[in-house]
Amino acid sequence: MRKLFLTLFGAVLSFATPVSAQTAQGAAMSKPKILIAYYSYSGNTAAVARAIQAQTGGDLYEIRSDHTYPDAYRPMTEQAKKEIASGFRPAMTGGVIDVTPYDVVFIGSPNWWGTVAPHIHSFLESVNLSGKRVIPFVTHGGGGVQNTTRDLTAACKRCVVEQSGWVGYGAGTAGLADWVAGLKL
């Protein structure tokens, strides 16, 4: 009788902690895999990307191109304006990153003429972000967010773009830690 009781008690215990509860507990403890992809002309967006990395532990990926711009500010902005108007997409260098393992992808760009840099479009056209949570961050020299988030959302096919991305002046990161904490990653 005692043997039967222990067998039945063991069977009941095996159902007491269902696998789904164990899986949910493990999922709550796991963090999403994070990528921080960015293009930086002057170093401002790179500085913000590194600050986001420090907050999240994500992997950094610099969007690079051999395409050059004049050193002088006014000629550089005029070239960028023409490129944006023409839909120019610079060729990326350094290979295309495999985004498959990432759940969350931060995408950083300077605000150029009210939108993201052409390099961001080159990146978006070379990766598949379907089903990914995409979080924009934008640096600017006085223009604010303007159409950057709207344009990034339109270019990001089948992904979920956060509409409350971070926007900062220059390389400043004031408020960044609170913003990242509010994302509940």
C-alpha positions as CSV (number, residue, x, y, z in Angstrom):
1,M,0.0,0.0,0.0
2,R,2.8,2.3,0.9
3,K,4.5,1.6,-2.5
4,L,1.2,2.4,-4.3
5,F,0.9,5.7,-2.4
6,L,4.4,6.8,-3.2
7,T,3.9,5.9,-6.9
8,L,0.7,8.0,-7.0
9,F,2.2,10.8,-5.1
10,G,5.2,10.9,-7.5
11,A,2.8,11.0,-10.4
12,V,0.9,13.9,-8.9
13,L,4.1,15.8,-8.3
14,S,5.2,15.3,-11.9
15,F,2.1,17.2,-13.0
16,A,2.4,19.9,-10.3
17,T,5.1,21.8,-12.2
18,P,4.1,21.8,-15.8
19,V,6.6,22.3,-18.5
20,S,4.9,25.5,-19.6
21,A,5.4,27.1,-16.2
22,Q,9.1,26.2,-16.3
23,T,9.4,27.6,-19.9
24,A,7.6,30.8,-18.9
25,Q,10.0,31.2,-15.9
26,G,13.0,30.6,-18.2
27,A,11.7,33.1,-20.8
28,A,11.1,35.8,-18.1
29,M,14.8,35.4,-17.1
30,S,16.2,35.5,-20.6
31,K,16.9,38.8,-22.3
32,P,16.3,39.6,-25.9
33,K,19.3,39.6,-28.3
34,I,20.0,43.2,-29.2
35,L,21.8,44.7,-32.2
36,I,22.7,48.4,-32.4
37,A,23.2,49.4,-36.0
38,Y,24.2,52.9,-36.8
39,Y,25.7,55.3,-39.4
40,S,27.8,58.1,-38.1
41,Y,29.3,60.9,-40.3
42,S,30.9,63.0,-37.5
43,G,31.0,60.6,-34.6
44,N,27.9,61.9,-32.8
45,T,25.7,58.9,-33.7
46,A,28.5,56.5,-32.8
47,A,28.8,58.1,-29.3
48,V,25.1,57.5,-28.7
49,A,25.3,54.0,-30.1
50,R,28.1,53.2,-27.6
51,A,26.0,54.7,-24.8
52,I,23.0,52.4,-25.8
53,Q,25.4,49.5,-25.9
54,A,26.6,50.3,-22.3
55,Q,22.9,50.3,-21.2
56,T,21.8,47.2,-23.0
57,G,24.8,45.0,-23.6
58,G,23.8,44.7,-27.3
59,D,26.2,44.2,-30.2
60,L,27.4,47.2,-32.2
61,Y,27.4,47.3,-36.0
62,E,28.6,50.3,-37.8
63,I,27.0,50.9,-41.2
64,R,30.0,51.8,-43.4
65,S,30.6,52.9,-46.9
66,D,33.5,54.0,-49.1
67,H,31.3,56.9,-50.2
68,T,32.9,60.2,-49.1
69,Y,31.8,63.7,-48.4
70,P,33.6,67.0,-48.5
71,D,35.2,68.1,-45.2
72,A,33.7,71.5,-45.3
73,Y,30.2,71.7,-43.7
74,R,28.3,73.6,-46.4
75,P,29.5,71.5,-49.4
76,M,28.9,68.3,-47.4
77,T,25.3,69.3,-46.6
78,E,24.6,70.3,-50.2
79,Q,25.9,66.9,-51.4
80,A,23.8,65.1,-48.9
81,K,20.7,67.1,-49.9
82,K,21.2,66.1,-53.6
83,E,21.7,62.5,-52.7
84,I,18.6,62.3,-50.6
85,A,16.5,64.0,-53.3
86,S,17.8,61.5,-55.9
87,G,17.2,58.4,-53.8
88,F,21.0,57.6,-53.7
89,R,22.0,54.4,-51.9
90,P,25.7,54.1,-51.1
91,A,27.3,50.7,-51.4
92,M,28.0,49.2,-47.9
93,T,31.5,48.0,-47.1
94,G,32.5,45.5,-44.5
95,G,29.9,42.9,-45.3
96,V,26.2,42.6,-44.4
97,I,25.5,41.5,-40.8
98,D,23.2,38.5,-40.2
99,V,20.3,39.9,-38.2
100,T,18.6,36.5,-37.8
101,P,19.6,36.0,-34.2
102,Y,18.5,39.4,-33.0
103,D,15.1,40.2,-31.4
104,V,15.6,43.9,-31.1
105,V,17.5,46.2,-33.5
106,F,18.3,49.8,-32.6
107,I,19.0,51.8,-35.8
108,G,20.8,55.1,-35.4
109,S,21.2,57.9,-37.9
110,P,22.0,61.6,-38.1
111,N,19.1,63.8,-39.2
112,W,20.0,64.9,-42.7
113,W,17.6,67.3,-44.3
114,G,14.8,66.0,-42.2
115,T,15.3,62.3,-42.8
116,V,17.7,59.5,-42.2
117,A,21.1,59.3,-44.0
118,P,21.0,57.3,-47.3
119,H,23.3,54.7,-45.6
120,I,20.3,53.7,-43.4
121,H,18.3,52.9,-46.5
122,S,21.2,50.8,-47.9
123,F,21.3,48.9,-44.6
124,L,17.5,48.3,-44.6
125,E,17.5,47.1,-48.2
126,S,20.3,44.6,-47.4
127,V,18.8,42.9,-44.3
128,N,15.5,41.2,-43.4
129,L,14.0,42.7,-40.3
130,S,10.6,41.0,-40.6
131,G,9.1,40.5,-37.2
132,K,11.9,42.4,-35.4
133,R,11.4,45.2,-32.9
134,V,13.2,48.2,-34.4
135,I,14.0,51.2,-32.2
136,P,15.3,54.3,-33.9
137,F,17.7,56.8,-32.4
138,V,18.6,60.1,-34.1
139,T,21.2,62.7,-33.6
140,H,20.9,66.2,-35.0
141,G,22.4,69.6,-35.0
142,G,19.2,71.5,-34.4
143,G,16.6,69.9,-36.7
144,G,15.1,67.5,-34.1
145,V,13.3,64.3,-35.2
146,Q,11.5,65.8,-38.3
147,N,10.6,62.9,-40.6
148,T,13.3,60.5,-39.6
149,T,11.1,58.0,-37.7
150,R,8.3,58.2,-40.4
151,D,10.8,57.6,-43.2
152,L,12.5,54.8,-41.3
153,T,9.1,53.2,-40.6
154,A,8.2,53.4,-44.3
155,A,11.5,51.8,-45.4
156,C,11.5,49.0,-42.8
157,K,9.5,46.3,-44.4
158,R,7.5,43.9,-42.1
159,C,9.1,45.1,-38.9
160,V,7.7,46.9,-35.9
161,V,9.2,50.3,-35.5
162,E,8.9,52.0,-32.2
163,Q,7.5,55.5,-32.7
164,S,9.0,56.9,-29.5
165,G,12.7,56.7,-30.6
166,W,15.4,58.7,-28.9
167,V,16.4,62.1,-30.4
168,G,19.4,64.0,-29.1
169,Y,21.5,67.0,-30.0
170,G,25.0,66.2,-31.2
171,A,26.7,63.5,-29.2
172,G,24.7,64.4,-26.0
173,T,23.1,61.5,-24.2
174,A,21.0,63.4,-21.6
175,G,18.0,61.3,-20.8
176,L,19.2,58.2,-22.7
177,A,19.4,55.9,-19.7
178,D,15.8,56.7,-18.6
179,W,14.6,56.2,-22.2
180,V,16.3,52.8,-22.5
181,A,14.9,51.7,-19.2
182,G,11.4,52.8,-20.3
183,L,11.7,50.4,-23.4
184,K,11.4,47.4,-21.0
185,L,13.8,45.2,-23.0
